């Protein structure tokens, strides 16, 4: 089984990078494992993204997430469009790949491993959604679908 995360990168990123080098990004679906081929995952993401406009986001507050509250994030202002994108992806992928624990809550945020890169009140546009494979400490962007 391969491990993936569905995310929107807010900056250009190399196709392969170390976990510690994540650029600011919004997680659309938390990490999951599946045996589905990347072509099937990509086709599903393309179909969903074709139905969505680019999504404006605004930083709301600085928080820490993760098991030990070790991951710095900027929580985002409420966005019905971003919420709907998350729900559409969950509905499409849920029966195949998403652990039940992922359904409980969606806290839109920008993961900010290099603290201070996305601030409170800062604005950005989510223009695409990427499928990123997670292999040990390496991250590989396998497919990116534009929003319209």
KEBA-316486 format. One record per residue (C-alpha): x, y, z. Coordinates in Angstrom, 2 decimals. Layout:
<nodes>
<node><px>X</px><py>Y</py><pz>Z</pz></node>
...
</nodes>
This chain:
<nodes>
<node><px>0.00</px><py>0.00</py><pz>0.00</pz></node>
<node><px>1.16</px><py>3.50</py><pz>-0.84</pz></node>
<node><px>0.68</px><py>6.54</py><pz>1.37</pz></node>
<node><px>-0.67</px><py>9.82</py><pz>-0.02</pz></node>
<node><px>-1.94</px><py>13.22</py><pz>1.08</pz></node>
<node><px>-4.16</px><py>15.53</py><pz>-0.99</pz></node>
<node><px>-3.04</px><py>19.11</py><pz>-0.65</pz></node>
<node><px>-2.89</px><py>22.51</py><pz>-2.25</pz></node>
<node><px>0.58</px><py>24.01</py><pz>-2.45</pz></node>
<node><px>0.60</px><py>27.79</py><pz>-2.06</pz></node>
<node><px>4.07</px><py>28.20</py><pz>-3.60</pz></node>
<node><px>6.04</px><py>26.53</py><pz>-6.34</pz></node>
<node><px>7.69</px><py>23.39</py><pz>-5.09</pz></node>
<node><px>10.14</px><py>20.87</py><pz>-6.48</pz></node>
<node><px>8.52</px><py>17.61</py><pz>-7.59</pz></node>
<node><px>10.48</px><py>15.70</py><pz>-4.92</pz></node>
<node><px>11.48</px><py>17.13</py><pz>-1.54</pz></node>
<node><px>12.17</px><py>16.16</py><pz>2.06</pz></node>
<node><px>9.36</px><py>16.23</py><pz>4.62</pz></node>
<node><px>11.11</px><py>19.07</py><pz>6.45</pz></node>
<node><px>11.09</px><py>21.14</py><pz>3.23</pz></node>
<node><px>7.30</px><py>21.27</py><pz>2.77</pz></node>
<node><px>6.32</px><py>24.66</py><pz>1.39</pz></node>
<node><px>3.18</px><py>26.32</py><pz>2.81</pz></node>
<node><px>0.20</px><py>24.17</py><pz>1.86</pz></node>
<node><px>-3.43</px><py>23.52</py><pz>2.69</pz></node>
<node><px>-4.24</px><py>19.89</py><pz>3.43</pz></node>
<node><px>-7.47</px><py>18.92</py><pz>1.67</pz></node>
<node><px>-7.38</px><py>15.28</py><pz>2.88</pz></node>
<node><px>-5.06</px><py>14.02</py><pz>5.60</pz></node>
<node><px>-2.59</px><py>11.19</py><pz>4.85</pz></node>
<node><px>-4.11</px><py>7.87</py><pz>3.80</pz></node>
<node><px>-3.01</px><py>4.58</py><pz>2.24</pz></node>
<node><px>-4.42</px><py>2.85</py><pz>-0.82</pz></node>
<node><px>-3.63</px><py>0.34</py><pz>-3.54</pz></node>
<node><px>-5.48</px><py>2.36</py><pz>-6.18</pz></node>
<node><px>-3.23</px><py>3.26</py><pz>-9.13</pz></node>
<node><px>-2.16</px><py>6.89</py><pz>-9.34</pz></node>
<node><px>-4.00</px><py>7.20</py><pz>-12.69</pz></node>
<node><px>-7.31</px><py>6.44</py><pz>-10.96</pz></node>
<node><px>-6.59</px><py>8.86</py><pz>-8.13</pz></node>
<node><px>-5.62</px><py>11.56</py><pz>-10.66</pz></node>
<node><px>-8.74</px><py>11.01</py><pz>-12.76</pz></node>
<node><px>-10.95</px><py>11.43</py><pz>-9.70</pz></node>
<node><px>-9.16</px><py>14.61</py><pz>-8.60</pz></node>
<node><px>-9.32</px><py>16.06</py><pz>-12.13</pz></node>
<node><px>-13.08</px><py>15.46</py><pz>-12.24</pz></node>
<node><px>-13.65</px><py>17.21</py><pz>-8.90</pz></node>
<node><px>-11.31</px><py>20.14</py><pz>-9.56</pz></node>
<node><px>-12.97</px><py>20.88</py><pz>-12.91</pz></node>
<node><px>-16.09</px><py>21.84</py><pz>-10.92</pz></node>
<node><px>-14.42</px><py>24.35</py><pz>-8.59</pz></node>
<node><px>-13.21</px><py>27.93</py><pz>-8.99</pz></node>
<node><px>-9.95</px><py>29.13</py><pz>-7.48</pz></node>
<node><px>-10.50</px><py>29.61</py><pz>-3.75</pz></node>
<node><px>-9.40</px><py>32.71</py><pz>-1.83</pz></node>
<node><px>-8.18</px><py>32.03</py><pz>1.72</pz></node>
<node><px>-7.26</px><py>34.26</py><pz>4.65</pz></node>
<node><px>-5.19</px><py>33.42</py><pz>7.73</pz></node>
<node><px>-7.20</px><py>33.59</py><pz>10.96</pz></node>
<node><px>-4.99</px><py>32.47</py><pz>13.86</pz></node>
<node><px>-1.72</px><py>30.73</py><pz>14.66</pz></node>
<node><px>-2.17</px><py>27.24</py><pz>16.10</pz></node>
<node><px>-0.27</px><py>23.99</py><pz>16.65</pz></node>
<node><px>-1.62</px><py>20.63</py><pz>15.43</pz></node>
<node><px>-0.35</px><py>17.06</py><pz>15.57</pz></node>
<node><px>-0.20</px><py>14.43</py><pz>18.30</pz></node>
<node><px>2.11</px><py>16.57</py><pz>20.45</pz></node>
<node><px>0.90</px><py>19.92</py><pz>19.06</pz></node>
<node><px>4.26</px><py>20.19</py><pz>17.30</pz></node>
<node><px>3.16</px><py>21.32</py><pz>13.83</pz></node>
<node><px>2.82</px><py>25.10</py><pz>13.39</pz></node>
<node><px>-0.19</px><py>26.05</py><pz>11.29</pz></node>
<node><px>-2.24</px><py>29.10</py><pz>10.43</pz></node>
<node><px>-5.91</px><py>28.31</py><pz>10.81</pz></node>
<node><px>-8.01</px><py>29.79</py><pz>7.99</pz></node>
<node><px>-11.12</px><py>31.93</py><pz>7.99</pz></node>
<node><px>-14.24</px><py>29.93</py><pz>7.21</pz></node>
<node><px>-14.63</px><py>29.21</py><pz>3.48</pz></node>
<node><px>-17.75</px><py>27.42</py><pz>2.29</pz></node>
<node><px>-16.07</px><py>26.69</py><pz>-1.07</pz></node>
<node><px>-13.01</px><py>25.12</py><pz>0.57</pz></node>
<node><px>-15.29</px><py>23.11</py><pz>2.88</pz></node>
<node><px>-17.26</px><py>21.88</py><pz>-0.15</pz></node>
<node><px>-14.03</px><py>20.91</py><pz>-1.98</pz></node>
<node><px>-12.95</px><py>18.88</py><pz>1.04</pz></node>
<node><px>-16.37</px><py>17.21</py><pz>1.24</pz></node>
<node><px>-16.43</px><py>16.38</py><pz>-2.49</pz></node>
<node><px>-12.98</px><py>14.76</py><pz>-2.29</pz></node>
<node><px>-13.98</px><py>12.85</py><pz>0.83</pz></node>
<node><px>-17.18</px><py>11.64</py><pz>-0.85</pz></node>
<node><px>-15.31</px><py>10.54</py><pz>-3.99</pz></node>
<node><px>-12.41</px><py>8.86</py><pz>-2.19</pz></node>
<node><px>-14.02</px><py>7.84</py><pz>1.08</pz></node>
<node><px>-15.23</px><py>4.36</py><pz>0.17</pz></node>
<node><px>-11.82</px><py>3.46</py><pz>-1.24</pz></node>
<node><px>-9.10</px><py>5.06</py><pz>0.80</pz></node>
<node><px>-10.10</px><py>7.35</py><pz>3.64</pz></node>
<node><px>-9.87</px><py>6.07</py><pz>7.23</pz></node>
<node><px>-13.03</px><py>6.77</py><pz>9.21</pz></node>
<node><px>-11.11</px><py>9.06</py><pz>11.60</pz></node>
<node><px>-10.61</px><py>11.54</py><pz>8.72</pz></node>
<node><px>-14.34</px><py>12.16</py><pz>8.46</pz></node>
<node><px>-14.68</px><py>13.57</py><pz>11.97</pz></node>
<node><px>-13.56</px><py>17.14</py><pz>11.34</pz></node>
<node><px>-11.93</px><py>19.41</py><pz>8.80</pz></node>
<node><px>-9.91</px><py>22.30</py><pz>10.21</pz></node>
<node><px>-8.74</px><py>24.29</py><pz>7.19</pz></node>
<node><px>-5.23</px><py>25.53</py><pz>7.81</pz></node>
<node><px>-1.93</px><py>26.33</py><pz>6.14</pz></node>
<node><px>0.82</px><py>24.06</py><pz>7.41</pz></node>
<node><px>3.70</px><py>26.36</py><pz>8.11</pz></node>
<node><px>6.80</px><py>24.27</py><pz>8.92</pz></node>
<node><px>9.01</px><py>27.35</py><pz>8.55</pz></node>
<node><px>7.05</px><py>29.40</py><pz>11.08</pz></node>
<node><px>5.93</px><py>32.81</py><pz>9.96</pz></node>
<node><px>5.62</px><py>32.08</py><pz>6.24</pz></node>
<node><px>1.81</px><py>32.50</py><pz>6.18</pz></node>
<node><px>0.44</px><py>34.98</py><pz>8.68</pz></node>
<node><px>-2.77</px><py>36.03</py><pz>10.34</pz></node>
<node><px>-4.69</px><py>38.24</py><pz>7.92</pz></node>
<node><px>-2.54</px><py>37.13</py><pz>4.99</pz></node>
<node><px>-4.42</px><py>36.19</py><pz>1.83</pz></node>
<node><px>-3.68</px><py>33.62</py><pz>-0.85</pz></node>
<node><px>-5.48</px><py>31.77</py><pz>-3.63</pz></node>
<node><px>-5.84</px><py>28.00</py><pz>-3.81</pz></node>
<node><px>-5.40</px><py>27.41</py><pz>-7.53</pz></node>
<node><px>-4.78</px><py>23.68</py><pz>-7.71</pz></node>
<node><px>-4.92</px><py>20.40</py><pz>-5.81</pz></node>
<node><px>-2.04</px><py>17.92</py><pz>-5.73</pz></node>
<node><px>-1.65</px><py>14.26</py><pz>-4.91</pz></node>
<node><px>1.55</px><py>13.88</py><pz>-2.92</pz></node>
<node><px>3.09</px><py>10.49</py><pz>-2.18</pz></node>
<node><px>4.74</px><py>10.11</py><pz>1.22</pz></node>
<node><px>7.69</px><py>7.70</py><pz>1.31</pz></node>
<node><px>9.69</px><py>7.81</py><pz>4.53</pz></node>
<node><px>11.13</px><py>11.36</py><pz>4.69</pz></node>
<node><px>10.52</px><py>12.03</py><pz>0.98</pz></node>
<node><px>7.51</px><py>13.73</py><pz>-0.59</pz></node>
<node><px>6.70</px><py>13.33</py><pz>-4.30</pz></node>
<node><px>4.16</px><py>15.46</py><pz>-6.14</pz></node>
<node><px>2.61</px><py>12.91</py><pz>-8.49</pz></node>
<node><px>-0.29</px><py>14.86</py><pz>-9.99</pz></node>
<node><px>-1.69</px><py>18.39</py><pz>-9.87</pz></node>
<node><px>-5.16</px><py>19.42</py><pz>-11.02</pz></node>
<node><px>-6.00</px><py>23.09</py><pz>-11.60</pz></node>
<node><px>-9.09</px><py>24.72</py><pz>-10.15</pz></node>
<node><px>-11.01</px><py>26.82</py><pz>-12.69</pz></node>
</nodes>
